[in-house]
Amino acid sequence: SNNNNGNNMQSASFNHLQSASFNSYSSRPEGNKQSSFHSYPDPHQQTQTSLQQLPNLSMAQDSTGQLFQGLRGQSMGKSMASSSGSGVLNHDQFFNVKNPMSNRQSNSIAEEIHTGLQCASYGGPHSEAEYSELIYWQDFPSDATFTSPYYNPHERTKYLTFEMDGSGWNNIRLGFENMILLAHSMGRTLVIPPKRQIAHGMPDIRGSKIISFDDFYDIKAINAKQNGLNIISMEDFLERESVSGNLKSMTTGEVIYPPNNQVDWNNQRLEPLLSYINIISRTFNWNPKDCVLAFSAKGTDDQHLFSMMADVLIEKDGRPFPDYSEFQGKPVYVDGPTQERLREVLAGRRKICMYDSKMHAANNVVHFKAEENEERLILPFYAFMFWEDWRQQLFAMRFVRDNLVYNDAIFCLAARMVNTIRDYVRQRSPENAEGLYDAIHIRRRDFQSQFPSTEMSANTILAGIQDDIHPGSTIYISTDERDPTFFEPLRQVYDLKFIGDFGDMLKGVNPQLFGLAEQIVASRSRVFFGTYYSSFSAYIARLRGYYSVKENQPGHTSGALQNTYYLPSKWKREMSIYQAVHVPFYAREFPIAWRDIDKL
């Protein structure tokens, strides 16, 4: 694939992750453990972990395709040590980069925020104050009642079926975002594909790699809340429409039944089912590299958008065909004229695809494949779909932000991790009253063969971050690197923490959730460096965009992110200024996803 699949996974043992935690951690031999998390030696004492003291590497992995190693940082009792020899950072060193959470005045919508987090049954936190900073989503009652022009509850139900992408979680997530918005925009019932084993995933507590979307999202709540969107399982769809003889061949018109009248295809070989679906459904050959999929405002008058596109192509108004660079730092108003908004998202594409009323009437079932071809929809939804009605466009942005939220188990785990890091940093350096930490996502291994330009040595990484992360800072590193010595150059300068440092906290938690929690942890860091082309890093950047809007962070009005960077350094400042969508769409997220998202 020419798209980042979010990472490669292999079977591994979870046991190594149990050996270290913030509450009881040691980089020393067994029998000579450090004091607990709540007891620290003098923070000015200069100590460093030698290479020989590094603990063994865990081989555990996550459902995102992140290799979740038990790489562990220095003992929780260790002090900050920098390459310059200063044991502790001073106040100016910690705070000369703007703290993304120090400007938390509420916007006009803040009172409508619905927490939705219930952490008591997931091991805490038990106080809203301990998890409220993680809540970026909001509750707009008007959004819950918003329906597509194509939605008609009185007509025969029309369906959208799709295949789960065969790669890692973050590509699966991108595909699902597209599918759920396509279903709502088309006024169709969304059919969730059967549960199956994730290609690049970590076994759950029971040793299973079988997943479904309701393992990560609250699908029932979305279904109950959103008008104009119904979500059912493949089993329900087959029982309701196929076994009863309601579905016919698109070519012959004869009634076609599912193979052996089977309705439960969970964790089954899907080729027979997909062959059946292809017979009774319509598949559109929409290539997101070639066209923008447009939805008209009324669902009836469809040709005017083609005419609008023709005017852009012939440069009717005297302006050249738009290039994404002309919008750099100059975004179009979210409620701007339709043609101006269309120009901004074309990204070199010289045609639009159209879903119109004739297509809607003629096809009871439409199907989207996930094959290794040009129609594989693993790109940000806003880079593919365009809505003539700006209100519907913003509804789509908010729907993803406010509904496709990782479930409580994931967010509560992330909240415990964030609180633990912050408490540790405060005690380690009392002048850092807010417990600020930084974060890096380093994607290596198979990714480097897929994207050779992202290959970096540890010294290259160190050089890339030193201007923005001061020596001695605590850095949380999410990575698929297995070699515990790889990060040694960074360890000589920074206080490094990895997933292995939370071993006790992870006991009893579904390992498939670890990587998703890591994304949230990284999204709350002061400074974040991601790996370009990684959809894992890209989603962290989008989350940071959501937080920038909630907290009115500097640059949020333009969509720019102040302390979100990429490695290698040639892409470092991709997020520092507004950019319109452009190829490769999968390489990063774009500010259109969060800029002025709450306008009604």
N, C-alpha and C positions, 0 to 999 in steps of 0.2 A: 504494500500500500504506500501511496505517496503522502498519506496522512499519519500524524502521530497517533498511535493506538493507545496512548496513555501508559504504555509500559509493558514490560514482559515479566511473566511470573512463572515460578517453578514451585514444585511441592517443597515444603519445608517444615521444620519443627517449630512449634510455638513456645516450647519449654524454655528456650534460651531467653525469651523476653521476660520470664518470671524472675530472673536473677538480679534484677536491678530496679530500683525505684528511687523517687525523691525521698521517700520516707525511710528507707534503709538501703543505702547504696555504698558500695566500696569498690575501689579499683585496686585494693590490696588483697593479698591472699586470704582465703577463708580463715577465720579465727582471729583476724586483726581488723575487725570492721570499724568503720567510722561511726561517730555518734549519729543519732537520728537526725532527720530533717530539721527538727526544731531546736537543735543544739549545734552551734557553730564555733569553730575556733576564731581567733583574732582575724578579722577580715584583712588586716594589713600584713599578716604573715605571708611571705612569698613562698608558695609551693607550686610545683608543676608535676603533672603526671608524666613519668618517663614512658618511653615506648614499651619497655618490658612490663610496665604496670597495666597496660591496656588489657581490658577483659576480652574474653573470647567473643567472636562475632556470631550473632544469631543469624539463622537462615530464614527466619519467618518473613512472610510476605503478605501484602494486603490486596484487597479486592480492586484497587485502582490500578493495579499493575505496578505500584511502587514496591520495590523489594524492601520489606520492612525488616531491616537489620536490627540486631541488638547492639549495634555500635553504641557506646555509652560515653558520656562526657566525664569530666573530672569529678572526683568525689564531691558530694554536696557540701562537704566541709572545707573544700579547697577555696582559696581566695582567687581573685582575679590576678592574673599575671600577664603582663604585656611584654612585647619585644623590647620595649624601651626600659624595662626593669621596674616601672612603677607598679606597685601592687594594686592600687585602687584608682578607679576613674574619679575625676573631680566633677563638680556640678556642671561646669561649662562643657566638658567633654560629653557628658550624657545628654545635655539639652540643647546643643547648638544646632541639631537637626530638629525640625518642628515635630513635636509629639502629635501623632494623628488623633489622639484622644483628649488633647488639652483644650479643644475648642468645641465643647459638646453642647452648645446652646441649641435648644430645640427649634425645629422649623415649625411652620403653622400646622403641619399635619401630625406632629409628634404625639398629641393626645390620643390619636386614633390607633396608635401602635397596639397590636394585640400580641401578648407574649407567646401564648400557646405552648410554653415549655412547662412540662411537668416532670421534674427530675427526681422526685422522691423515690420512685420505684426503680430508678436507674443508678442509685448510689449517690445522689446529690449532684450539684449543690442544692441545699435546702432553702436558701435565702435568695430572693429575686435579685438582691444587690450583687450576688455572686455570679449571676449569669446574664444580667440585663445588657451588658455591653456587647454581647454576642448577637442580640436581636436586631436585625436590619430590616425585616419584613414589616409590612403595615397592613391594615385592614381597611379597605375602601368599600363600603356597602354598595356603592354604585357599580363597582366592578363585578360583584357577584351576580348582578342582574343583567349584565351586558351580554347580548347575543349577536351572532353573525346574521347578516341579511339572508343567508341561505338556510338558517335554522327555522324549521317549521314543525312544531310538535304534533301537528294534525296530519302530516303526511306519513307515508310508510317510512319506517326507520331506515336510514342509510348508514353504511358502515365504512370505517377506515381500518384496514388491517395492515400490519407491518411486521418486519423481521427485526429481531434484536441484533444489533451489530456484533460481529464475531470477534471484536478486539477487546481492549481494556475498558474499565468502567467509564472513564471520562469521555471516550468516544460513544459508548452506549448512552451516556447522559445527554450528549449533544444531539444524538439521533432522537432520543425521547422528547426532548424539548421541541424539536421540529414536529414530531408526530402529534403531540398533544395540541399544539397550536394549529396545525393543519386540520385536525379534527374539528376544533372549535370554529375555525374560519370557514370550513366547508359545511358546517351544520351537521356533522356526522358523529355517530357513536364510535368511540375509540375502542378497538378490540386489543386487549393486552396479549402479547404472544405467550406461549406456554413457558413455564419455568424451564431453565436449562442450565447446564454448567457454564460458568464464565470461562472464556478461553485463557485469560490472564488473571487468575484470581487466587485468593487465599482460602483454604477450607475454613468453614465455620467451626464452632465448638464441637459439633457432631462429626466433623471431618468431611462435610459435604461442601461442594463448590457450586451447588445448584442455587440460582438466584432468581428473583423476580423484582419488579420495580417497587412493589410494596415492602420489600426489605429495606428500602432506603427512603421512600417517600410515604406520606400518609394518603394513599390513593383513595381510600374510603372518604376521608374528609374532603378532599378535592371534589370528588364526585357529588357529595352531598351539598357542597357549598355553591358550586358554579352552575348557574343557569346556562342553558344552551350547550352543555357538554355532558354526555353520558359515557361512562367507562364500564366495560364489562370484560370478563375473561374470555379467552378463546373457547373454553369449554361451554360457557353460557351461550356464546355466539353459535357454536355448532349445534347445540341442543335446540336453540330457538329457531334457527333458520335452515340448517342443513339437514338434520335428521327428519325434520318435518316436511322436507321436499320443497322449500321455498326458493332454493337457489338453482339457477340454470346456467348452462354453458354459454359463455359470451359469443361463441361462434355458431353453435347448432341450435341453441334454445331449448335443449332437452334438460330435464331435471337431473342433476348430478348429486350423488350422495358422497359423504366423506369416506375414505378408505375403511372398509369393514365397519362402517357406521361408528367408528371410534370417535369419541369426543374428548377424552382425557389424553393429552399429548405431553404432559409434563415430563421433562427429562427423557423424552423419547427421541428416536431418530426422526427428524422433521421432514426429510425429503418427500415422503408420500403426502404429507399434509400440505406442504408448500406447492407441490404439483397440482393438488386439488384446488388450492386457493387461486393459483394462476389461471385455472380454467374458468372459475366463476367470478372473477374480478377484472377490473380494468387497471392497468399499470400505465402511468404517465412517464414519458421519456423526457423528464425535466432535468437538464444538466445545470447545476448551480454555477458552473464555470462559464456557461454560455448565456444564461438568461436569469432575469429577476422574476420571481413568481408574484404576480400582481393580483390583488383582490379589489374589485370595485366597491364603491361605497354603498351602492344600492342593490347589487346582485342582479340587475336587469340590463342596464345600459353598459355594455362591456367594451364597445368599440372605441370610445373616446380615449381610453388609455393607450390603445395602439396608435391613435392619431397623435396623441401627446408625445409618444416615443418617436414617431416619425418626424415630428417637428424638431426634436433634439438631434436626430440623426442628420437631417438636412441643414442643421444650423440655421433654422428659420429666423431666429431673432438676432443673428449675426455673431453669436457666441460660439466658439469652437466646442466640439464634443468634450464633455467634462473629463478631467483627470482628477483622481482623488487628491492629488497634491494641492489643488486650488482651494481645498477646504481645510488645509492644515491651519489650526488655530482660528478658523473662521467657520464654525458650524452653522448650518441652516437652522432657523428656529423650528422647534418641534411641531409648532402649529403653522408653519410656513406654507406657502402655495404648493400644491401637489407636485407641479413640475420641478420646483426647486428641490423638494425633498427627494424626488426620483433621481434627479441629476446627481445628488450627493451619494446615492447608494449603488450607482451603476457599476463602478469599479471596472470600467473598460468593457463591460458587457453591452452589446449593441442590439439586444432584443429583450422583450419581456415575454414570459409565458403567462398564460391566463387560465384561471379557473372561472368558468362562466356558468350561466344558468342552464345552458344546454348540456354541458358536462354533468351538472348536478342532477338534472332530470333523467339523463340516460343511463346512469351508473349507480346501481344499488350498493355495490361494494367496490371500493378502490383499494389498491394494494401497493405498498412501498417495499421494495427489496433492500437488502443490505449486502449485496454482492460486491465483489471487488471491481467496481466499474465507476463510470463517471457520475452515475445517479446516486451514489452512496451519500446520504445526507448526514455527514459528520462534520458540520460546520456550524457556527453560531446562527441561530434561526433568523436573526435580523440581517444577516448577510445574504439570505436567500429570499425571504418573503418581504413584500412591500404592500402596505395597506393604503388605499387612496384616502380614506378617512383618518386624519391624524389622531383622532380620539381612539380609533381601533388600534392604531399602531402603538400608542402609549398603553392601552389596555394590555396588549400582548407583552410589552416590556414588564409591566407590573405583574401580570399573571405569572410569569416565570419567577420573578423576584419573590412574590408574596405567597405562592402556592407550591412551587417546586423547591421546597425547603427540606433539607435533610431532616430526618425524623428526630424525635426527642432523644432516643438512645445515643445518637451521634452527637447532637449538640450538647447534651449533658456531659458526655465523656470529654468533649472539647473544652467545656467550661471548667471541668475539674483540672484538666491539663493546664489551661491558661492560668487559673488561680494558683496552681502549684508553682508554675514558673515565676509568676509575679511575686508570690510570697518569698520564694527562694532568692530572687534578685534583690528584693527590699532588704532582706536580712544580710545578704552578702555585701550590699552596698547601701547603707541607710540613706545616703543622700539621694538615691534613686527612689523617691517616695512613691512614684507611680508603678514601679516594678517593670520598667520598660525593658523589652528584649527585642532582638532582631531575628530574622528568619531567612533561610536560604533553601531553595529546592534545587538539587543537583541531579539531573537525569543522565545516566551513563549507560554502560553495558550495550545492549542491542541498539539503543537509541543512537549511539555514535556511528554505527554502520548505516543507519537509516538517514541520519542527518550529520554527515562528517564534519560540517562546519561548527558543530556544537561541542566537539571534543576539546576538553580542557584538562590541563594538569592542575594539581592542587595549588601550585604557585601562581598559575594563571588566574585561578579563582580568587586567591588572596589579593593579587594585584588589582583585580576588578572591583573588589568591595572595600578596599582600605580607605578610599576617599570619603566613604559614606558611613562606615561602621568603625568606630574608634577602637583601638587596642584595649583588650580587657573586657569588652562587652560580652554579654551572654547571647549566643546565637543558637537558635533551634534549627537543626539541619534535617530536612526530609530528603531521603536519597535512596537509590537502588544500588549504590556502591557496596560491595561485599568486603572489600579489603579494609581492615581496621586501621592500617597504617596510612591509607591514602590521605586522610585529612590531617596528618601530623603537622604539616606546615601551618595550617590554620590553628591547630591546637596550641602551637607555640605562641600565638598572638591573642587568641580568643578563648573564652570559656564556652565549650561546645556541649550541646545537649542533643540527644537523639531519642528515638522511640524507646530504646532499651532502658532509658532512665525512668520509665514509668511502669516497670514490670509489675509491681504489686497492684497498681491501679488498673492494670489491664486484665487481671485475673477475672474470669467469668464473663468477659465481654466478647462478643462476636468479633473475631479477628477481621472479618470482612469490612468492619466499620473503621478500622484504624486509620487507613489512608484518608478517608473522608473527614475524620476528626482532625487529622494533621493539616488538611487544607484550611480548616477554620482557625486552628492555632496560628498558622502562618499569616492568615488574613488579619489577625489582631496584633501583629508585630509592629514595631516602630518603623523599621526599614525592611523591605522584602526584596530579595533578588531571586528571580525565577530563571528557568532554562527556556530559551526561545524555542519555539515549535512544540513545546510540551503543553498538551491540553490540561494536564494536572496543574502546571504553573498558571496557565491562562485563567482557569477558574478561580484561583486565588486572587488574581488581579481583578476579576469581575466582582468578587466579594468585597474587595477593598474599595471598588467603585461604589457599591451599594452603601458601605459604611461612610464613604466620603459625603454622600448625599444626606444620610441620616444625621451626621455630625457637623454638617456645614464646614467641612475641612477646606483649607485653602485650595483654590482651583476647581472646586466642585461645580461651579456655575458653568465652566467650560468643558467639564468632563475630564480634565487633566488630573493625574495622580502624582503627588509631589514626591513620595518616598517609595515608589514601586518601580523596580528596575529589572533589566534582563541581563543575563550572561549568555554567550560571550559579549564583551564590552561594545562591539559594534552595534548591538541592539539595545544598549543600556537604557537610553532615554526614550524608548518607544512610547511609554505611557506618560511622558512629561508634558506633552502638548496634545491638543485634540487632533485626531486623525480620523478621516472617513474610512469606511471599510475598504479593504483592498486585498488582493491576493498576496500570499496564500491565506485564505480565510481562516484556516485551522491553526495558524501559527500563534495567534494571540486573540484577546478580546478587544472590543472597540468601545469608545465612550458613548456611542449611541445607545448602548444597553442600559445606561444609568443617568445620563445627563438630562436634567429637567424632567425626570421620569414621573414626578407627582403632579404635573400640570393637568388640570381638569377643564 
